[in-house]
């Protein structure tokens, strides 16, 4: 029996390093090798199957840029942004959605962005809307505390990996103030040093303690809040409407 026959009935399952550039390299591999992947998965979430032939695609900047240029040309800036938002989502099938969407864009051009009757386009639209809504919520509800050394620190627990689209908003807002946003869900930290910002893993990182000024302000605010509150007029349902309970754990306060 020929060696190749062992794999002839297996489905090709591409894996990559989990970066957006890595996914673009997978698409480059699929297009230029004229193969249709049965699945595409980041190595971070890989679950092996005996019925699949796993092919790891290395990340190469030149190939990633080539696919990125093609994506902007055929899907336009609007479609490219939508696909990037899909990539940042927690959707389990996001990699294949991006691949299928791009194949449609390569064939049909930018008009595919409005073809919501297409299942893939409809799925991408819904995922993108979900990411956009969550990003807007964290723009509103992210709260910073002043830590020792003067750095402002906030922790968030988003469902989607929204730091890349959340950071420009706070950089523009805080400008000359160094800050860190800690994404506990994905073990990531976004750091701004007043010149540039970057995202790094938060593994092994512990935030510094509150500054003395922060502790004083928080205690004074609690005293003020308790002093002016009227027990009979407390409306917890209204409070939850103004700030949903899932965001309560992201507000870190002095005990």
Number of C-alpha atoms within 10 A of each C-alpha: 5 6 7 8 9 9 13 10 11 14 17 20 19 24 22 23 16 16 13 17 21 21 28 26 25 27 28 19 17 17 15 8 9 9 11 15 18 13 16 25 23 17 13 10 10 11 8 10 10 8 12 16 17 18 14 16 19 15 19 12 12 11 18 20 15 13 20 17 14 16 22 17 16 21 27 18 13 11 26 22 14 23 26 14 24 26 25 21 21 14 15 10 15 21 23 18 21 25 23 16 23 25 17 20 23 16 11 13 18 21 13 20 22 12 12 14 9 13 12 18 25 16 19 24 19 14 22 20 15 16 24 18 12 16 19 12 15 18 14 10 17 16 16 17 23 19 20 15 10 15 18 20 21 21 21 22 17 22 16 21 20 19 22 14 16 18 20 11 12 16 20 9 10 13 14 12 15 18 25 22 23 24 23 15 13 18 14 18 21 20 19 23 15 13 10 9 16 13 16 11 13 16 11 6 11 7 13 12 14 20 16 11 12 18 18 12 12 15 14 12 12 11 11 11 11 11 9 8 10 9 8 6 7 10 9 9 10 10 11 13 9 10 14 13 11 10 16 12 11 20 14 14 12 13 6
